Amino acid sequence: MDIYTQHFRVSLSFPGEYRTFVEKIAERLAIILTRDSIFYDKWYEAELAVPNLDTLLQGIYRQRSELVVVFLCQEYENKEWCKLEWRAVRDILKQKNPKSIMLIRFDKTEIPGLFSFDGYILVNKRQSDTIADLILKRLNTHRPSVNKIKNKSIIWIVISVIAMFLFLFYVVTYKISYGNPAILTVNNETSCQLGFYLQGPSARTFGVKEGSEETVEIAAGSYKFGVDTYLCPGKLPPLMGNEVFEAGGSYTLTLGEQALQTKTADTTGQFEIRNDTGAALTVKVGDVSRTVVGGSASISLPVGSYTATIMAKCGSTTESFEITQGETYTGKYWCEGGKVALRNILVSKSGIGEFVVHNDTDGTLTVRVGGESHSVGRGTSKISLPEGNYKASIVARCGSTTESLSIEAGSQYEGHYKCVSY
């Protein structure tokens, strides 16, 4: 800004004793008129530090101000600089342009060149905001009340906060649901190196040295996994299973010597875990530790007797069972009365089919079929069912549906479910 050419809508002339009062008026005017359109000397200290300041000020008041507001009082009459500014005001009056002058009095001190019939505003007990509003009215500028300004500011602040919150919520939700990886740690407590492979959204193959662990990041979803013992002489793959890894979750799979006992392909059975606790469930069978987040998961075990420890948010329990060749031992677990409840189901592989649930919604599905309720996370899960006809109820966040199933031994019935907007 060039102070020698700048035009102002309002210029303020006052004695320093009333600076606090006048500064409040200047600030109030700047809200409506902008700061650059108000000549208030304190805002231009650097520009006014020049020689011949008297001529610069007279040019501002006489030629480059739409309205000169003069604050008259005893001090104004006695101040040298005020007298200089008053001369510029009198020259404006001489040029018969009184509309450019607005007189405001703090007291009724006689001012040379001012007559009794000249109009003025007496401050008396009026607040600075009131005086500022009168100046704006003189300029014919529409000025909403201060309450409206404050209310409008508050409304915009609230809207901005809500918009920011919704934006952050969307970003965080999107990141958790779609961008955050799951963390899987494979802990090898055996005496030989293991090979670990994953089949699913992120196909991974890696080795884990004896007595060490390996941590990887994988995309969330449903996986098949296996552990190879090709570096353990005379030992076959000890473990196969299914798992659902949720975004942002951390999972640990611990493998010990019992899982690596020598076996043949026809001397294994399955331990199926159905987790209906509503949270992560940790199952430890011998040296094998599994975390099941939702739905079901299976652990391949050699034929024999086992004791499993089941740990959930509502407590823990132990369960003893037998694994026989070609059969599945299923344990269903849920929270009831502040402890883990369970139901054991022994099913023969020869009369079993599978209901394969593909969950493409943004949340968890509740699948009720065959008198059982299953919580199915995003991705693919399998529900083992004896041969027969069933009616399944599928409940998602966006609604529900029913489906008729015909399960045959050794077959799979696949259902794909997603939320659709019409």
Contacts in CASP RR format, 6 or more apart in sequence:
PFRMAT RR
TARGET T0000
AUTHOR 0000-0000-0000
METHOD contacts of the structure
MODEL  1
MDIYTQHFRVSLSFPGEYRTFVEKIAERLAIILTRDSIFYDKWYEAELAV
PNLDTLLQGIYRQRSELVVVFLCQEYENKEWCKLEWRAVRDILKQKNPKS
IMLIRFDKTEIPGLFSFDGYILVNKRQSDTIADLILKRLNTHRPSVNKIK
NKSIIWIVISVIAMFLFLFYVVTYKISYGNPAILTVNNETSCQLGFYLQG
PSARTFGVKEGSEETVEIAAGSYKFGVDTYLCPGKLPPLMGNEVFEAGGS
YTLTLGEQALQTKTADTTGQFEIRNDTGAALTVKVGDVSRTVVGGSASIS
LPVGSYTATIMAKCGSTTESFEITQGETYTGKYWCEGGKVALRNILVSKS
GIGEFVVHNDTDGTLTVRVGGESHSVGRGTSKISLPEGNYKASIVARCGS
TTESLSIEAGSQYEGHYKCVSY
1 36 0 8 1.000
1 47 0 8 1.000
3 44 0 8 1.000
3 47 0 8 1.000
3 48 0 8 1.000
3 56 0 8 1.000
3 60 0 8 1.000
4 56 0 8 1.000
5 64 0 8 1.000
6 36 0 8 1.000
6 64 0 8 1.000
7 64 0 8 1.000
7 65 0 8 1.000
7 66 0 8 1.000
8 37 0 8 1.000
8 38 0 8 1.000
8 39 0 8 1.000
8 60 0 8 1.000
8 64 0 8 1.000
8 65 0 8 1.000
8 66 0 8 1.000
9 33 0 8 1.000
9 37 0 8 1.000
9 38 0 8 1.000
9 65 0 8 1.000
9 66 0 8 1.000
9 67 0 8 1.000
9 139 0 8 1.000
10 29 0 8 1.000
10 33 0 8 1.000
10 37 0 8 1.000
10 38 0 8 1.000
10 39 0 8 1.000
10 65 0 8 1.000
10 66 0 8 1.000
10 67 0 8 1.000
10 68 0 8 1.000
10 69 0 8 1.000
10 135 0 8 1.000
10 139 0 8 1.000
11 38 0 8 1.000
11 39 0 8 1.000
11 60 0 8 1.000
11 61 0 8 1.000
11 65 0 8 1.000
11 67 0 8 1.000
11 68 0 8 1.000
11 69 0 8 1.000
12 22 0 8 1.000
12 25 0 8 1.000
12 26 0 8 1.000
12 38 0 8 1.000
12 39 0 8 1.000
12 40 0 8 1.000
12 41 0 8 1.000
12 69 0 8 1.000
12 71 0 8 1.000
13 61 0 8 1.000
13 68 0 8 1.000
13 69 0 8 1.000
13 70 0 8 1.000
13 71 0 8 1.000
13 82 0 8 1.000
13 85 0 8 1.000
13 86 0 8 1.000
13 89 0 8 1.000
14 22 0 8 1.000
14 70 0 8 1.000
14 71 0 8 1.000
14 76 0 8 1.000
14 82 0 8 1.000
15 71 0 8 1.000
15 73 0 8 1.000
15 75 0 8 1.000
15 76 0 8 1.000
15 78 0 8 1.000
15 79 0 8 1.000
15 82 0 8 1.000
16 75 0 8 1.000
16 79 0 8 1.000
17 73 0 8 1.000
17 75 0 8 1.000
18 71 0 8 1.000
18 73 0 8 1.000
18 75 0 8 1.000
18 106 0 8 1.000
19 42 0 8 1.000
21 123 0 8 1.000
21 128 0 8 1.000
22 40 0 8 1.000
22 71 0 8 1.000
22 128 0 8 1.000
23 40 0 8 1.000
23 42 0 8 1.000
24 128 0 8 1.000
24 129 0 8 1.000
24 132 0 8 1.000
25 128 0 8 1.000
25 131 0 8 1.000
25 132 0 8 1.000
25 135 0 8 1.000
26 38 0 8 1.000
26 40 0 8 1.000
26 43 0 8 1.000
28 128 0 8 1.000
28 129 0 8 1.000
28 132 0 8 1.000
28 133 0 8 1.000
29 38 0 8 1.000
29 132 0 8 1.000
29 135 0 8 1.000
29 136 0 8 1.000
30 37 0 8 1.000
30 38 0 8 1.000
31 149 0 8 1.000
32 136 0 8 1.000
32 141 0 8 1.000
32 143 0 8 1.000
33 136 0 8 1.000
33 139 0 8 1.000
33 141 0 8 1.000
35 43 0 8 1.000
39 60 0 8 1.000
39 65 0 8 1.000
41 48 0 8 1.000
48 56 0 8 1.000
50 56 0 8 1.000
54 84 0 8 1.000
57 81 0 8 1.000
57 84 0 8 1.000
57 85 0 8 1.000
57 88 0 8 1.000
58 84 0 8 1.000
58 85 0 8 1.000
58 87 0 8 1.000
58 88 0 8 1.000
59 88 0 8 1.000
61 68 0 8 1.000
61 85 0 8 1.000
61 88 0 8 1.000
61 89 0 8 1.000
61 92 0 8 1.000
62 88 0 8 1.000
62 91 0 8 1.000
62 92 0 8 1.000
65 100 0 8 1.000
66 100 0 8 1.000
66 139 0 8 1.000
67 100 0 8 1.000
67 101 0 8 1.000
67 102 0 8 1.000
67 135 0 8 1.000
67 138 0 8 1.000
67 139 0 8 1.000
68 88 0 8 1.000
68 89 0 8 1.000
68 92 0 8 1.000
68 100 0 8 1.000
68 101 0 8 1.000
68 102 0 8 1.000
69 102 0 8 1.000
69 104 0 8 1.000
69 135 0 8 1.000
70 76 0 8 1.000
70 85 0 8 1.000
70 86 0 8 1.000
70 89 0 8 1.000
70 101 0 8 1.000
70 102 0 8 1.000
70 103 0 8 1.000
70 104 0 8 1.000
71 104 0 8 1.000
71 105 0 8 1.000
71 106 0 8 1.000
72 103 0 8 1.000
72 104 0 8 1.000
72 105 0 8 1.000
72 106 0 8 1.000
72 109 0 8 1.000
72 111 0 8 1.000
72 114 0 8 1.000
72 120 0 8 1.000
73 105 0 8 1.000
73 106 0 8 1.000
73 107 0 8 1.000
73 109 0 8 1.000
74 107 0 8 1.000
74 109 0 8 1.000
75 82 0 8 1.000
76 82 0 8 1.000
76 86 0 8 1.000
76 109 0 8 1.000
76 111 0 8 1.000
77 83 0 8 1.000
77 109 0 8 1.000
77 110 0 8 1.000
77 111 0 8 1.000
77 112 0 8 1.000
86 111 0 8 1.000
89 101 0 8 1.000
90 113 0 8 1.000
92 98 0 8 1.000
92 100 0 8 1.000
92 101 0 8 1.000
93 101 0 8 1.000
102 121 0 8 1.000
102 135 0 8 1.000
102 138 0 8 1.000
103 114 0 8 1.000
103 118 0 8 1.000
103 119 0 8 1.000
103 120 0 8 1.000
103 121 0 8 1.000
104 120 0 8 1.000
104 121 0 8 1.000
104 122 0 8 1.000
104 123 0 8 1.000
104 131 0 8 1.000
105 120 0 8 1.000
105 121 0 8 1.000
105 122 0 8 1.000
105 123 0 8 1.000
106 123 0 8 1.000
108 122 0 8 1.000
121 131 0 8 1.000
121 134 0 8 1.000
123 131 0 8 1.000
129 146 0 8 1.000
133 143 0 8 1.000
136 143 0 8 1.000
137 143 0 8 1.000
144 152 0 8 1.000
176 247 0 8 1.000
176 248 0 8 1.000
177 247 0 8 1.000
177 362 0 8 1.000
178 247 0 8 1.000
179 220 0 8 1.000
179 247 0 8 1.000
180 220 0 8 1.000
180 247 0 8 1.000
180 248 0 8 1.000
181 217 0 8 1.000
181 218 0 8 1.000
181 219 0 8 1.000
181 220 0 8 1.000
181 247 0 8 1.000
181 248 0 8 1.000
182 217 0 8 1.000
182 218 0 8 1.000
182 219 0 8 1.000
182 220 0 8 1.000
182 221 0 8 1.000
182 245 0 8 1.000
182 246 0 8 1.000
182 247 0 8 1.000
182 248 0 8 1.000
182 249 0 8 1.000
182 250 0 8 1.000
182 251 0 8 1.000
183 215 0 8 1.000
183 216 0 8 1.000
183 217 0 8 1.000
183 248 0 8 1.000
183 249 0 8 1.000
183 250 0 8 1.000
183 251 0 8 1.000
184 198 0 8 1.000
184 215 0 8 1.000
184 216 0 8 1.000
184 217 0 8 1.000
184 218 0 8 1.000
184 245 0 8 1.000
184 251 0 8 1.000
184 252 0 8 1.000
184 253 0 8 1.000
185 213 0 8 1.000
185 214 0 8 1.000
185 215 0 8 1.000
185 250 0 8 1.000
185 251 0 8 1.000
185 252 0 8 1.000
185 253 0 8 1.000
186 194 0 8 1.000
186 196 0 8 1.000
186 208 0 8 1.000
186 213 0 8 1.000
186 214 0 8 1.000
186 215 0 8 1.000
186 216 0 8 1.000
186 252 0 8 1.000
186 253 0 8 1.000
186 255 0 8 1.000
187 208 0 8 1.000
187 213 0 8 1.000
187 252 0 8 1.000
187 253 0 8 1.000
187 254 0 8 1.000
187 255 0 8 1.000
187 289 0 8 1.000
188 194 0 8 1.000
188 208 0 8 1.000
188 209 0 8 1.000
188 210 0 8 1.000
188 211 0 8 1.000
188 212 0 8 1.000
188 213 0 8 1.000
188 214 0 8 1.000
188 255 0 8 1.000
188 256 0 8 1.000
189 211 0 8 1.000
189 254 0 8 1.000
189 255 0 8 1.000
189 256 0 8 1.000
189 257 0 8 1.000
189 287 0 8 1.000
190 210 0 8 1.000
190 211 0 8 1.000
190 232 0 8 1.000
190 255 0 8 1.000
190 256 0 8 1.000
190 257 0 8 1.000
190 259 0 8 1.000
190 260 0 8 1.000
191 210 0 8 1.000
191 232 0 8 1.000
191 257 0 8 1.000
192 210 0 8 1.000
192 229 0 8 1.000
192 231 0 8 1.000
192 232 0 8 1.000
192 235 0 8 1.000
192 260 0 8 1.000
193 207 0 8 1.000
193 208 0 8 1.000
193 209 0 8 1.000
193 210 0 8 1.000
193 231 0 8 1.000
193 232 0 8 1.000
194 207 0 8 1.000
194 208 0 8 1.000
194 210 0 8 1.000
194 227 0 8 1.000
194 228 0 8 1.000
194 229 0 8 1.000
194 231 0 8 1.000
194 232 0 8 1.000
194 255 0 8 1.000
195 205 0 8 1.000
195 206 0 8 1.000
195 207 0 8 1.000
195 208 0 8 1.000
195 227 0 8 1.000
195 228 0 8 1.000
195 229 0 8 1.000
195 230 0 8 1.000
195 231 0 8 1.000
196 204 0 8 1.000
196 205 0 8 1.000
196 206 0 8 1.000
196 207 0 8 1.000
196 208 0 8 1.000
196 214 0 8 1.000
196 225 0 8 1.000
196 226 0 8 1.000
196 227 0 8 1.000
196 228 0 8 1.000
197 203 0 8 1.000
197 204 0 8 1.000
197 205 0 8 1.000
197 225 0 8 1.000
197 226 0 8 1.000
197 228 0 8 1.000
198 204 0 8 1.000
198 205 0 8 1.000
198 218 0 8 1.000
198 223 0 8 1.000
198 224 0 8 1.000
198 225 0 8 1.000
198 226 0 8 1.000
199 223 0 8 1.000
199 224 0 8 1.000
199 225 0 8 1.000
200 221 0 8 1.000
200 222 0 8 1.000
200 223 0 8 1.000
200 224 0 8 1.000
201 218 0 8 1.000
201 219 0 8 1.000
201 220 0 8 1.000
201 221 0 8 1.000
201 222 0 8 1.000
201 223 0 8 1.000
202 218 0 8 1.000
202 219 0 8 1.000
204 216 0 8 1.000
204 218 0 8 1.000
206 214 0 8 1.000
206 216 0 8 1.000
207 214 0 8 1.000
208 214 0 8 1.000
218 245 0 8 1.000
220 245 0 8 1.000
220 246 0 8 1.000
220 247 0 8 1.000
220 248 0 8 1.000
220 378 0 8 1.000
221 244 0 8 1.000
221 245 0 8 1.000
221 246 0 8 1.000
221 378 0 8 1.000
221 379 0 8 1.000
221 380 0 8 1.000
222 242 0 8 1.000
222 243 0 8 1.000
222 244 0 8 1.000
222 377 0 8 1.000
222 378 0 8 1.000
222 379 0 8 1.000
222 380 0 8 1.000
222 381 0 8 1.000
223 242 0 8 1.000
223 243 0 8 1.000
223 244 0 8 1.000
223 245 0 8 1.000
224 240 0 8 1.000
224 241 0 8 1.000
224 242 0 8 1.000
225 240 0 8 1.000
225 241 0 8 1.000
225 242 0 8 1.000
225 243 0 8 1.000
225 253 0 8 1.000
226 237 0 8 1.000
226 239 0 8 1.000
226 240 0 8 1.000
226 241 0 8 1.000
227 237 0 8 1.000
227 238 0 8 1.000
227 239 0 8 1.000
227 240 0 8 1.000
227 255 0 8 1.000
227 259 0 8 1.000
228 237 0 8 1.000
229 235 0 8 1.000
229 236 0 8 1.000
229 237 0 8 1.000
229 238 0 8 1.000
229 260 0 8 1.000
232 260 0 8 1.000
234 262 0 8 1.000
235 260 0 8 1.000
235 261 0 8 1.000
235 262 0 8 1.000
236 262 0 8 1.000
236 263 0 8 1.000
236 264 0 8 1.000
236 265 0 8 1.000
238 255 0 8 1.000
238 259 0 8 1.000
238 260 0 8 1.000
238 261 0 8 1.000
238 263 0 8 1.000
238 300 0 8 1.000
239 255 0 8 1.000
239 259 0 8 1.000
239 288 0 8 1.000
239 299 0 8 1.000
239 300 0 8 1.000
240 298 0 8 1.000
240 300 0 8 1.000
241 297 0 8 1.000
241 298 0 8 1.000
241 299 0 8 1.000
241 300 0 8 1.000
242 296 0 8 1.000
242 297 0 8 1.000
242 298 0 8 1.000
242 381 0 8 1.000
242 382 0 8 1.000
243 251 0 8 1.000
243 290 0 8 1.000
243 292 0 8 1.000
243 297 0 8 1.000
244 292 0 8 1.000
244 293 0 8 1.000
244 294 0 8 1.000
244 295 0 8 1.000
244 297 0 8 1.000
244 377 0 8 1.000
244 378 0 8 1.000
244 379 0 8 1.000
244 381 0 8 1.000
245 251 0 8 1.000
245 293 0 8 1.000
246 293 0 8 1.000
246 377 0 8 1.000
246 378 0 8 1.000
249 293 0 8 1.000
251 291 0 8 1.000
251 293 0 8 1.000
252 289 0 8 1.000
252 291 0 8 1.000
253 288 0 8 1.000
253 289 0 8 1.000
253 290 0 8 1.000
253 291 0 8 1.000
254 284 0 8 1.000
254 287 0 8 1.000
254 288 0 8 1.000
254 289 0 8 1.000
255 287 0 8 1.000
255 288 0 8 1.000
256 286 0 8 1.000
256 287 0 8 1.000
256 288 0 8 1.000
257 287 0 8 1.000
258 286 0 8 1.000
258 287 0 8 1.000
258 288 0 8 1.000
259 286 0 8 1.000
259 287 0 8 1.000
259 288 0 8 1.000
261 302 0 8 1.000
263 302 0 8 1.000
263 303 0 8 1.000
266 325 0 8 1.000
266 326 0 8 1.000
267 302 0 8 1.000
267 303 0 8 1.000
267 325 0 8 1.000
268 300 0 8 1.000
268 301 0 8 1.000
268 302 0 8 1.000
268 303 0 8 1.000
268 323 0 8 1.000
268 325 0 8 1.000
268 326 0 8 1.000
269 300 0 8 1.000
269 301 0 8 1.000
269 302 0 8 1.000
269 303 0 8 1.000
269 323 0 8 1.000
269 324 0 8 1.000
269 325 0 8 1.000
269 326 0 8 1.000
269 327 0 8 1.000
269 328 0 8 1.000
269 329 0 8 1.000
270 298 0 8 1.000
270 299 0 8 1.000
270 300 0 8 1.000
270 301 0 8 1.000
270 323 0 8 1.000
270 326 0 8 1.000
270 327 0 8 1.000
270 328 0 8 1.000
270 329 0 8 1.000
270 349 0 8 1.000
271 285 0 8 1.000
271 298 0 8 1.000
271 299 0 8 1.000
271 301 0 8 1.000
271 306 0 8 1.000
271 308 0 8 1.000
271 321 0 8 1.000
271 323 0 8 1.000
271 328 0 8 1.000
271 329 0 8 1.000
271 330 0 8 1.000
271 331 0 8 1.000
272 296 0 8 1.000
272 297 0 8 1.000
272 298 0 8 1.000
272 328 0 8 1.000
272 329 0 8 1.000
272 330 0 8 1.000
272 331 0 8 1.000
272 384 0 8 1.000
273 281 0 8 1.000
273 283 0 8 1.000
273 290 0 8 1.000
273 292 0 8 1.000
273 296 0 8 1.000
273 297 0 8 1.000
273 298 0 8 1.000
273 299 0 8 1.000
273 330 0 8 1.000
273 331 0 8 1.000
273 333 0 8 1.000
274 295 0 8 1.000
274 296 0 8 1.000
274 330 0 8 1.000
274 331 0 8 1.000
274 332 0 8 1.000
274 333 0 8 1.000
274 372 0 8 1.000
274 374 0 8 1.000
275 281 0 8 1.000
275 292 0 8 1.000
275 293 0 8 1.000
275 294 0 8 1.000
275 295 0 8 1.000
275 296 0 8 1.000
275 297 0 8 1.000
275 333 0 8 1.000
275 375 0 8 1.000
276 295 0 8 1.000
276 332 0 8 1.000
276 333 0 8 1.000
276 334 0 8 1.000
276 373 0 8 1.000
276 374 0 8 1.000
276 375 0 8 1.000
277 312 0 8 1.000
277 313 0 8 1.000
277 314 0 8 1.000
277 333 0 8 1.000
277 334 0 8 1.000
277 335 0 8 1.000
277 340 0 8 1.000
278 294 0 8 1.000
278 313 0 8 1.000
278 335 0 8 1.000
278 375 0 8 1.000
279 312 0 8 1.000
279 313 0 8 1.000
280 291 0 8 1.000
280 292 0 8 1.000
280 293 0 8 1.000
280 294 0 8 1.000
280 312 0 8 1.000
280 313 0 8 1.000
281 291 0 8 1.000
281 292 0 8 1.000
281 293 0 8 1.000
281 294 0 8 1.000
281 310 0 8 1.000
281 311 0 8 1.000
281 312 0 8 1.000
281 333 0 8 1.000
282 289 0 8 1.000
282 290 0 8 1.000
282 291 0 8 1.000
282 292 0 8 1.000
282 310 0 8 1.000
282 311 0 8 1.000
282 312 0 8 1.000
283 289 0 8 1.000
283 290 0 8 1.000
283 291 0 8 1.000
283 292 0 8 1.000
283 299 0 8 1.000
283 308 0 8 1.000
283 309 0 8 1.000
283 310 0 8 1.000
283 311 0 8 1.000
284 290 0 8 1.000
284 308 0 8 1.000
284 309 0 8 1.000
284 311 0 8 1.000
285 299 0 8 1.000
285 301 0 8 1.000
285 306 0 8 1.000
285 307 0 8 1.000
285 308 0 8 1.000
285 309 0 8 1.000
286 306 0 8 1.000
286 307 0 8 1.000
286 308 0 8 1.000
288 299 0 8 1.000
288 301 0 8 1.000
290 297 0 8 1.000
290 299 0 8 1.000
293 377 0 8 1.000
294 364 0 8 1.000
294 375 0 8 1.000
294 376 0 8 1.000
294 377 0 8 1.000
295 374 0 8 1.000
295 375 0 8 1.000
295 376 0 8 1.000
295 377 0 8 1.000
295 381 0 8 1.000
296 374 0 8 1.000
296 381 0 8 1.000
296 382 0 8 1.000
296 383 0 8 1.000
298 328 0 8 1.000
301 323 0 8 1.000
302 323 0 8 1.000
303 323 0 8 1.000
303 324 0 8 1.000
303 325 0 8 1.000
304 322 0 8 1.000
304 323 0 8 1.000
304 324 0 8 1.000
305 320 0 8 1.000
305 321 0 8 1.000
305 322 0 8 1.000
305 323 0 8 1.000
306 320 0 8 1.000
306 321 0 8 1.000
306 322 0 8 1.000
306 323 0 8 1.000
307 318 0 8 1.000
307 319 0 8 1.000
307 320 0 8 1.000
308 318 0 8 1.000
308 319 0 8 1.000
308 320 0 8 1.000
308 321 0 8 1.000
309 316 0 8 1.000
309 317 0 8 1.000
309 318 0 8 1.000
310 316 0 8 1.000
310 317 0 8 1.000
310 318 0 8 1.000
310 319 0 8 1.000
310 333 0 8 1.000
310 340 0 8 1.000
310 342 0 8 1.000
312 333 0 8 1.000
312 335 0 8 1.000
312 340 0 8 1.000
313 335 0 8 1.000
314 335 0 8 1.000
314 337 0 8 1.000
314 338 0 8 1.000
314 339 0 8 1.000
314 340 0 8 1.000
315 335 0 8 1.000
315 338 0 8 1.000
315 339 0 8 1.000
315 340 0 8 1.000
316 340 0 8 1.000
317 339 0 8 1.000
317 340 0 8 1.000
317 342 0 8 1.000
319 331 0 8 1.000
319 342 0 8 1.000
319 344 0 8 1.000
321 329 0 8 1.000
321 344 0 8 1.000
322 329 0 8 1.000
323 329 0 8 1.000
326 348 0 8 1.000
326 349 0 8 1.000
327 346 0 8 1.000
327 347 0 8 1.000
327 348 0 8 1.000
327 349 0 8 1.000
328 346 0 8 1.000
328 347 0 8 1.000
328 348 0 8 1.000
328 349 0 8 1.000
328 352 0 8 1.000
328 384 0 8 1.000
329 344 0 8 1.000
329 345 0 8 1.000
329 346 0 8 1.000
330 344 0 8 1.000
330 345 0 8 1.000
330 346 0 8 1.000
330 347 0 8 1.000
330 384 0 8 1.000
331 342 0 8 1.000
331 343 0 8 1.000
331 344 0 8 1.000
331 345 0 8 1.000
332 342 0 8 1.000
332 343 0 8 1.000
332 344 0 8 1.000
332 345 0 8 1.000
332 372 0 8 1.000
333 340 0 8 1.000
333 341 0 8 1.000
333 342 0 8 1.000
334 340 0 8 1.000
334 341 0 8 1.000
334 342 0 8 1.000
335 341 0 8 1.000
347 384 0 8 1.000
347 386 0 8 1.000
350 409 0 8 1.000
351 386 0 8 1.000
351 387 0 8 1.000
351 409 0 8 1.000
351 410 0 8 1.000
352 384 0 8 1.000
352 385 0 8 1.000
352 386 0 8 1.000
352 387 0 8 1.000
352 409 0 8 1.000
352 410 0 8 1.000
353 384 0 8 1.000
353 385 0 8 1.000
353 386 0 8 1.000
353 387 0 8 1.000
353 407 0 8 1.000
353 408 0 8 1.000
353 409 0 8 1.000
353 410 0 8 1.000
353 411 0 8 1.000
353 412 0 8 1.000
353 413 0 8 1.000
354 382 0 8 1.000
354 383 0 8 1.000
354 384 0 8 1.000
354 385 0 8 1.000
354 407 0 8 1.000
354 410 0 8 1.000
354 411 0 8 1.000
354 412 0 8 1.000
354 413 0 8 1.000
355 367 0 8 1.000
355 369 0 8 1.000
355 382 0 8 1.000
355 383 0 8 1.000
355 385 0 8 1.000
355 390 0 8 1.000
355 392 0 8 1.000
355 405 0 8 1.000
355 407 0 8 1.000
355 412 0 8 1.000
355 413 0 8 1.000
355 415 0 8 1.000
356 380 0 8 1.000
356 381 0 8 1.000
356 382 0 8 1.000
356 383 0 8 1.000
356 412 0 8 1.000
356 413 0 8 1.000
356 414 0 8 1.000
356 415 0 8 1.000
357 365 0 8 1.000
357 367 0 8 1.000
357 374 0 8 1.000
357 376 0 8 1.000
357 380 0 8 1.000
357 381 0 8 1.000
357 382 0 8 1.000
357 383 0 8 1.000
357 394 0 8 1.000
357 415 0 8 1.000
357 417 0 8 1.000
358 379 0 8 1.000
358 380 0 8 1.000
358 414 0 8 1.000
358 415 0 8 1.000
358 416 0 8 1.000
358 417 0 8 1.000
359 365 0 8 1.000
359 376 0 8 1.000
359 377 0 8 1.000
359 378 0 8 1.000
359 379 0 8 1.000
359 380 0 8 1.000
359 381 0 8 1.000
359 417 0 8 1.000
360 378 0 8 1.000
360 379 0 8 1.000
360 416 0 8 1.000
360 417 0 8 1.000
360 418 0 8 1.000
361 378 0 8 1.000
361 396 0 8 1.000
361 397 0 8 1.000
361 398 0 8 1.000
361 417 0 8 1.000
361 418 0 8 1.000
361 419 0 8 1.000
362 378 0 8 1.000
362 397 0 8 1.000
362 419 0 8 1.000
363 377 0 8 1.000
363 378 0 8 1.000
363 396 0 8 1.000
363 397 0 8 1.000
364 375 0 8 1.000
364 376 0 8 1.000
364 377 0 8 1.000
364 378 0 8 1.000
365 375 0 8 1.000
365 376 0 8 1.000
365 377 0 8 1.000
365 394 0 8 1.000
365 395 0 8 1.000
365 396 0 8 1.000
365 417 0 8 1.000
366 373 0 8 1.000
366 374 0 8 1.000
366 375 0 8 1.000
366 376 0 8 1.000
366 394 0 8 1.000
366 395 0 8 1.000
366 396 0 8 1.000
367 373 0 8 1.000
367 374 0 8 1.000
367 375 0 8 1.000
367 376 0 8 1.000
367 383 0 8 1.000
367 392 0 8 1.000
367 393 0 8 1.000
367 394 0 8 1.000
367 395 0 8 1.000
368 374 0 8 1.000
368 392 0 8 1.000
368 393 0 8 1.000
368 395 0 8 1.000
369 383 0 8 1.000
369 385 0 8 1.000
369 390 0 8 1.000
369 391 0 8 1.000
369 392 0 8 1.000
369 393 0 8 1.000
369 405 0 8 1.000
370 385 0 8 1.000
370 390 0 8 1.000
372 383 0 8 1.000
374 381 0 8 1.000
374 383 0 8 1.000
382 412 0 8 1.000
385 405 0 8 1.000
385 407 0 8 1.000
386 407 0 8 1.000
387 407 0 8 1.000
387 408 0 8 1.000
387 409 0 8 1.000
388 406 0 8 1.000
388 407 0 8 1.000
388 408 0 8 1.000
389 404 0 8 1.000
389 405 0 8 1.000
389 406 0 8 1.000
389 407 0 8 1.000
390 404 0 8 1.000
390 405 0 8 1.000
390 406 0 8 1.000
390 407 0 8 1.000
391 402 0 8 1.000
391 403 0 8 1.000
391 404 0 8 1.000
391 405 0 8 1.000
392 402 0 8 1.000
392 403 0 8 1.000
392 404 0 8 1.000
392 405 0 8 1.000
393 400 0 8 1.000
393 401 0 8 1.000
393 402 0 8 1.000
394 400 0 8 1.000
394 401 0 8 1.000
394 402 0 8 1.000
394 403 0 8 1.000
394 417 0 8 1.000
396 417 0 8 1.000
396 419 0 8 1.000
397 419 0 8 1.000
398 419 0 8 1.000
399 419 0 8 1.000
401 417 0 8 1.000
403 415 0 8 1.000
405 413 0 8 1.000
406 413 0 8 1.000
407 413 0 8 1.000
END
